């Protein structure tokens, strides 16, 4: 029994470390110890079907429950929280993508762009900060002056701006998006060259707005702090 419990507790902590190494995208909305606790509870609860050892299962469930509660209490200690839970990761700072932080988060650029669009920010230049929280969720802080008040609420007729569509992601042209806005590759390359981006490999993210074809280019070399 003691050997069983020792292995159980050891595996619990090893699993937490393994999930942390997998990156925040692996457990969005759940901390590593939450997910590990749920995994063990479900696995142990199904154990009697295979092992027929009812006593080990009941004791294991109780011990893992107590370890999980104790571990959650320990997470109130800052240095332990940073090790096991992690800290927010800045992926957009002052309207610029932070490529180094994005790479370490295990989120792809496409996933980040999708998340911020869902939060109502299709144009990353309107974002002051976007952070991946320890839970895997995305928090967006808009720049000052970007008001949530709509023109309709103020009785103002606003001109159509269009949504920026990604035309280059990590040095690769997004031909499907080019087709959506009736833009040819040659035209895009000339426009990028005019802006000083002759080499596509230098571009981490580039977007065009559908109405006036204004260009947004980010090399992903923002400040990592």
C-alpha atoms as one frame of an Amber mdcrd trajectory, in Angstrom:
protein
   0.000   0.000   0.000   2.787   2.470   0.931   4.639   1.696  -2.306   1.413
   2.262  -4.257   0.808   5.638  -2.582   4.429   6.704  -3.065   4.276   5.982
  -6.799   0.906   7.744  -7.015   2.139  10.971  -5.433   5.377  10.903  -7.456
   3.446  10.473 -10.702   1.126  13.337  -9.720   4.018  15.825  -9.518   5.830
  14.416 -12.555   2.625  14.845 -14.585   2.333  18.482 -13.486   5.880  19.164
 -14.701   5.216  17.336 -17.978   2.065  19.359 -18.683   3.891  22.608 -17.869
   6.596  21.686 -20.388   3.931  21.041 -23.028   3.006  24.733 -22.921  -0.058
  26.775 -22.013  -1.998  25.752 -25.080  -2.158  22.169 -23.759  -4.478  23.028
 -20.894  -6.348  26.205 -21.787  -8.618  27.359 -18.956  -7.124  24.759 -16.545
  -3.936  25.045 -14.500  -1.522  22.129 -14.665  -2.378  20.831 -11.188  -6.124
  21.123 -11.883  -5.813  19.026 -15.022  -3.523  16.521 -13.306  -5.899  16.152
 -10.389  -8.834  15.514 -12.702  -6.829  13.025 -14.738  -5.847  10.987 -11.690
  -9.315  11.056 -10.155 -10.895   9.798 -13.394  -8.182   7.188 -13.969  -8.344
   5.867 -10.409 -12.118   5.824 -10.367 -12.038   3.547 -13.428  -9.311   1.391
 -11.866 -11.501  -1.293 -10.245 -12.863  -2.256 -13.648  -9.359  -3.424 -14.596
  -7.488  -4.190 -11.358 -10.382  -5.269  -9.113  -8.431  -3.646  -6.226 -11.176
  -1.574  -4.633  -9.183  -0.689  -1.465  -6.229   0.782  -3.383  -8.586   2.844
  -5.498 -10.484   4.332  -2.547  -7.290   5.155  -0.636  -5.702   6.553  -3.791
  -8.674   8.825  -4.486  -8.565  10.175  -0.933  -4.793  10.747  -0.992  -4.810
  12.458  -4.410  -7.735  14.621  -3.263  -5.792  15.692  -0.152  -2.580  16.262
  -2.147  -4.460  18.363  -4.677  -6.081  20.497  -1.947  -2.718  20.952  -0.240
  -1.031  21.783  -3.517  -3.673  24.409  -4.297  -2.952  26.010  -0.914   0.775
  26.030  -1.668   0.077  27.887  -4.908  -0.656  30.944  -2.751   3.123  31.136
  -2.222   4.441  33.315  -5.043   7.651  31.460  -5.927   5.893  28.096  -6.021
   3.085  29.568  -8.107   5.600  30.831 -10.686   7.233  27.386 -10.947   4.144
  25.179 -11.193   1.466  27.513 -12.554   3.574  29.979 -14.520   3.061  33.660
 -15.225   1.332  35.664 -17.968   3.187  35.799 -21.282   3.070  38.998 -23.339
   2.551  38.165 -27.026   1.496  41.618 -28.274   3.027  44.790 -26.856   2.066
  48.276 -28.060   0.556  46.863 -31.244   3.583  44.692 -32.061   3.902  40.917
 -31.903   6.544  39.563 -29.524   7.801  36.612 -31.533  10.160  35.187 -28.897
   7.399  34.990 -26.276   4.937  33.538 -28.769   7.346  30.753 -29.671   7.861
  29.806 -26.031   4.109  29.682 -25.370   3.526  26.837 -27.888   0.687  28.895
 -29.426   0.864  29.429 -33.182   0.485  32.896 -34.671  -2.744  31.767 -36.337
  -4.203  30.763 -32.952  -3.294  34.109 -31.381  -4.833  36.063 -34.260  -7.989
  33.965 -34.001  -8.238  34.552 -30.240  -7.865  38.337 -30.449 -10.371  38.490
 -33.331 -12.887  36.621 -31.182 -12.403  39.300 -28.536 -13.222  42.018 -31.063
  -9.728  43.143 -32.112  -9.087  42.163 -35.757  -6.382  44.854 -35.991  -3.433
  44.087 -33.688  -2.231  47.696 -33.919  -5.233  48.673 -31.733  -3.956  46.401
 -28.948  -1.704  47.758 -26.225  -1.091  44.370 -24.618  -2.243  40.817 -25.295
  -1.235  38.212 -22.761  -1.518  34.443 -22.534  -2.614  33.808 -18.962  -1.290
  30.851 -16.912  -4.657  29.168 -17.507  -4.112  29.301 -21.283  -6.702  32.039
 -21.878  -5.940  35.242 -23.807  -6.364  38.687 -22.221  -6.443  41.771 -24.446
  -5.853  45.333 -23.271  -6.696  47.877 -26.001  -4.743  51.053 -26.541  -6.006
  54.235 -24.932  -8.426  55.950 -27.242  -9.835  52.683 -28.585 -13.299  53.094
 -27.145 -15.815  50.278 -26.814 -18.594  52.796 -27.549 -20.027  52.166 -31.000
 -20.831  54.886 -33.554 -24.457  53.724 -33.504 -24.662  54.588 -29.812 -23.461
  58.112 -30.600 -25.704  58.498 -33.625 -22.742  58.732 -36.002 -22.576  57.084
 -39.397 -19.175  55.426 -39.567 -17.338  54.640 -42.778 -16.700  50.969 -43.463
 -13.132  50.073 -42.490 -12.995  46.381 -43.294 -11.245  43.636 -41.413  -7.487
  43.172 -41.797  -6.773  39.805 -43.404  -3.449  38.048 -42.841  -1.575  37.885
 -46.139   1.800  36.744 -44.757   2.270  34.484 -41.726   5.780  33.503 -40.687
   7.188  34.363 -44.107   4.512  32.438 -46.030   1.984  34.103 -48.329  -1.642
  33.279 -47.486  -3.022  32.794 -50.994  -6.560  32.024 -49.842  -6.817  35.385
 -48.079  -5.361  37.155 -51.112  -8.173  35.672 -53.184 -10.769  36.948 -50.702
  -9.689  40.542 -51.267  -8.866  40.149 -54.986  -5.153  40.811 -54.595  -2.435
  39.131 -56.666   0.862  37.905 -55.254   2.916  40.194 -57.514   0.986  43.256
 -56.324   1.523  42.259 -52.704   5.250  41.735 -53.170   5.605  45.167 -54.798
   3.684  46.813 -51.969   5.861  45.074 -49.383   9.033  46.081 -51.240   7.816
  49.665 -51.305   7.461  49.510 -47.519  10.998  48.127 -47.209  10.208  44.415
 -46.902  11.744  42.749 -49.946  12.451  39.484 -48.110   9.337  37.621 -46.980
  11.363  35.694 -44.404  11.754  38.957 -42.467   7.975  39.232 -42.056   6.345
  37.425 -39.151   2.870  38.808 -39.843   1.421  41.082 -42.509  -2.209  42.016
 -43.130  -4.231  44.052 -45.604  -7.549  45.746 -44.915 -10.232  44.793 -47.385
 -11.506  48.304 -48.173  -8.412  50.432 -48.789  -5.616  47.822 -48.841  -3.716
  49.560 -46.081  -0.809  47.399 -44.929   0.106  46.195 -41.453   3.540  44.569
 -41.106   5.112  43.053 -38.010   8.544  41.420 -37.921   7.889  39.857 -34.511
  10.919  41.572 -32.999   9.034  43.410 -30.272  10.413  43.818 -26.751  10.174
  40.472 -24.909   9.790  42.050 -21.458
